[in-house]
Amino acid sequence: MLNIMRKQAGSWIIKVLLFAIVVVFIFWGVGSFNSRRGTTVANVNGEIITHDEYREAHRQLRERYRRAYGDSLNDEMLKSLQLDEQALDQLVNRTLMLQEAKRLNIQVADQTIDDAIFKIPAFQTNGVFNEDRAKQLLAQNRMSTADFRNSFRQDLILNKLQAMIVGGIVATEAEAKEWYGWYNAEVDLTFMHFPAARYKDIAVSDEKMAEHFKSNENEYRTEPQVKVRYLFFDPAAYKDRVAVGQEQIDAYYYSHPDEFKTEKTVEARHVLLKLDEDADPQIVAEKKQKAMEIYKMAAEGKPFAELAKQYSEGPTRDQGGYLGEFKKETMVKPFADKAFGMQAGEISEPVRTRFGWHIIKVEKVNEAHTRSLEEAAKTIREKLINEKARELAMQKAEEVYDATLIEGVDLADIAQSHKVPLRTTDFFKPQGLKTNDIGNPKLFADTAFGLEKMTISDIQDFGNGFYLLQVVDRIEATVPPLESVKDRVKQDVIEMLRDERAKADAEAFLAELKKGKSMAEADKPDDVQLMQTGFFKRTGAIPKIGYDPAISQAAFELGPEKKLPDEVFKGPQGWYVIQFKERKPPAAEGFDKEKTGISKQLTEQKKQTALQQWLSDLKARGQIQINHDLIR
């Protein structure tokens, strides 16, 4: 289990995995669907999953991530989320788990369902269940009361089943302590960097260029191009069909209270006198004395911005120490506690954080505020209109998409019969179109280049609306003659030879170290200097080297018994030879502060692993057939 956590340490995606893997089916989850029509996407032990269900699950996932990440949901994230697989996997997992719950005769009483529904905050007014509001919200989400109740019953059954499977799993204190020690350990290296750029005298013959070109033809291929016609379903075109009443605005306001709360913020400047966390007490005292002198000058009326420009050692020095407006949680605790307890115009005495001593001046305090219904009504109306317009645009896109499923149909004919304007691009490369008319030109291009000629895509969401694409022409990539790319080939050969020489020198240097010479004694070029990283953790950037997982992993595998790695390491600017200098375990007292959070994280990870293993076993025993042709 610890090995799994180690592999995922430091990765942002672990939070997404926690969300996607754990099968807790909440109110707005996949749900159940009355409709059993449509083409079969999967057969799970004789139970059918239709294309309608798959498409709805996919839509809900896409909308959930879009709302969660907003504009930061880029192409790379969309690909890494693998929505196609997630949607199908959720449906298969849900079906399997409901079948298993039925076999185990797990049931939920009607009164339990009622009690749970009454406690849903979105259905409450002033903390009390409001039936009218519940019906409104269900109607807005195209769900009948009966469908919702059945879906919610299934959710509660699945929660009971999940509790049976993983309810007793907890991480031990020993596991938490092991994780803390592994994750927070630090290492210090000495290293030698052999930059490729230092090798200037590189001669390249025509024969070498021809040889390199022949061996690497694919690197010089021209880029493919495609020409696409497409249909665009613009939500803005449907806004005039949407009517939003006051009751809907009221319901949204009271069911989304956090959206209308503005946290307290502070606008401030500071003077920072830097200190290491473990600085010598004498140095700490000296810095504090200097900070007090600066504080006294500020308190006597000397312009704070001028003091910051003169004395601050922080990155905002040139801006007069100006930090801008910030929330409390964005600053380290001692700084935030002090700043948020001050009034506008007030100047603090020195405050110690892990960065050093700060003198803070609060420029402005913006108190927490909750917008009234009247203040928020216009924003809510626009939001509801936009959401409903997106739904209508999606419905139209689905209607047209269903018509494209007929074999041999052409997008131009579909556009004409459904009265949707047909648009056609010029030829473009994989980098995408240079246009503002498409919400995400790069994702548009990625989709187009994934289609066969004359194939019509599934519905695509490129941010500003929904699209159907058809590639009508394609220019394939070709290998050009050497003469047309000769300059590029020559430069590539020079870079390759520089890199080879840098690697050879690094390997020769490492070989001398392995014979017993120190880094200072071993032969090396005059302009290559011995350097030291200082202590760093395994998941962060390496001082003076940068973020390099391979070097970091190797560094933490070294120790007093084995100070040298087996090989040299390639970085973005050349090659590195590293040598272990010292390892530093984390402070023991830090574990007590982090124990609760670590234990919770490890427990969740153990539960995920157990649940995934249980689901894998369930799938292995089941009869599951997937129609891959219908998966996007």
HUJOMO-V246169 format. One record per backbone hydrogen bond with DSSP energy under -0.5 kcal/mol. NH is the residue of the N-H (numbers start at 1). CO is the residue of the C=O. Records with the same first field share a line. If there is no record, write none. Layout:
NH->CO + CO
//
This chain:
5->1
6->2
7->3
8->4
9->5 + 6
11->8
14->11
15->12
16->12
17->13
18->14
19->15
20->16
21->17
22->17 + 18
24->22
25->23
26->24
29->26
41->49
42->49
43->625
44->47
45->43 + 623
47->44
49->42
50->48
51->39
54->50
55->51
56->52
57->53
58->54
59->55
60->56
61->57
62->58
63->59
64->60
65->61
66->62
67->63
68->64
69->65
70->66
72->69
73->70
74->72
78->74
79->75
80->76
81->77
82->78 + 79
83->78
86->82
87->83
88->84
89->85
90->86
91->87
92->88
93->89
94->90
95->91
96->92
97->93
98->94
99->95
100->96
101->97
102->98
103->99
104->100
105->102
106->101
107->105
113->109
114->110
115->111
116->112
117->113
118->114
119->115
120->117
121->119
123->120
124->121
125->128
128->125
130->123
131->129
134->130
135->131
136->132
137->133
138->134
139->135
140->136
141->137
142->139
143->138
148->144
149->145
150->146
151->147
152->148
153->149
154->150
155->151
156->152
157->153
158->154
159->155
160->156
161->157
162->158
163->159
164->160
165->161
166->162
167->163
169->166
176->172
177->173
178->174
179->175
180->176
181->177
182->178
183->179
184->180
185->181
186->584
187->536
188->582
190->579
191->531
192->577
193->529
194->192 + 575
195->193
196->573
197->573
198->195
199->196
200->198
202->200
203->201
209->205
210->206
211->207
212->208
213->209
214->210
215->211
216->212
217->214
219->216
220->217
221->218
222->478
225->475
226->428
227->473
229->470
230->423
231->468
232->421
233->466
234->232
235->233
237->234
238->235
239->236
241->238
242->239
245->243
249->245
250->246
251->247
252->248
253->249
254->250
255->251
256->252 + 253
259->256
260->257
261->258
262->369
263->261
265->366
266->326
267->364
268->266 + 324
269->361
270->321
271->359
273->271 + 357
274->272
275->355
279->276
283->280
284->280
285->281
286->282
287->283
288->284
289->285
290->286
291->287
292->288
293->289
294->290
295->291
296->292
297->293
298->294
299->295
300->296
301->298
302->297
307->303
308->304
309->305
310->306
311->307
312->307 + 308
313->272
317->314
319->316
320->317
321->316
322->316 + 319
323->268
324->268
326->266
328->264
330->327
331->328
336->332
337->333
338->334
339->335
340->336
341->338
342->339
345->362
346->343
348->360
351->358
353->356
356->353
357->273
358->351
359->271
360->358
361->269
362->346
363->267 + 361
364->267
366->265
367->365
369->262
371->260 + 369
376->372
377->373
380->376
381->377
382->378
383->379
384->380
385->381
386->382
387->383
388->384
389->385
390->386
391->387
392->388
393->389
394->390
395->391
396->392
397->393
398->394
399->395
400->396
401->397
402->398
403->399
404->400 + 401
405->401 + 402
406->403
409->406
414->410
415->411
416->412
417->413
418->414
419->416
420->415
423->230
425->228
428->226
432->429
435->433
441->438
444->440
445->441
446->442
447->443
448->444
449->445
450->446 + 447
451->448
454->471
455->452
457->469
460->467
462->460 + 465
464->462
466->233
467->460
468->231
470->229
471->455
472->227 + 470
473->227
475->225
476->474
480->220 + 478
484->481
485->481 + 482
486->483
489->485
490->486
491->487
492->488
493->489
494->490
495->491
496->492
497->493
498->494
499->495
500->496
501->497
502->498
503->499
504->500
505->501
506->502
507->503
508->504
509->505
510->506
511->507
512->508
513->509
514->510
515->511 + 512
516->513
517->512
522->518
528->525
529->527
531->191
533->189
534->189
536->187
538->185
540->537
542->546
543->541
545->542
546->542
548->546
552->548
553->549
554->550
555->551
556->552
557->553 + 554
558->554 + 555
559->562
565->578
569->576
571->569 + 574
574->571
575->194
576->569
577->192
579->190
580->563
581->188
582->188
584->186
590->587
591->587 + 588
592->588
593->589
594->590
595->591
598->594
599->595
600->596
601->597
602->598
603->599
604->600
605->601
606->602
607->603
608->604
609->605
610->606
611->607
612->608
613->609
614->610
615->611
616->612
617->613
618->614
619->615
620->616
621->617
622->618
624->622
625->43
627->41
628->626
630->627
631->628
//
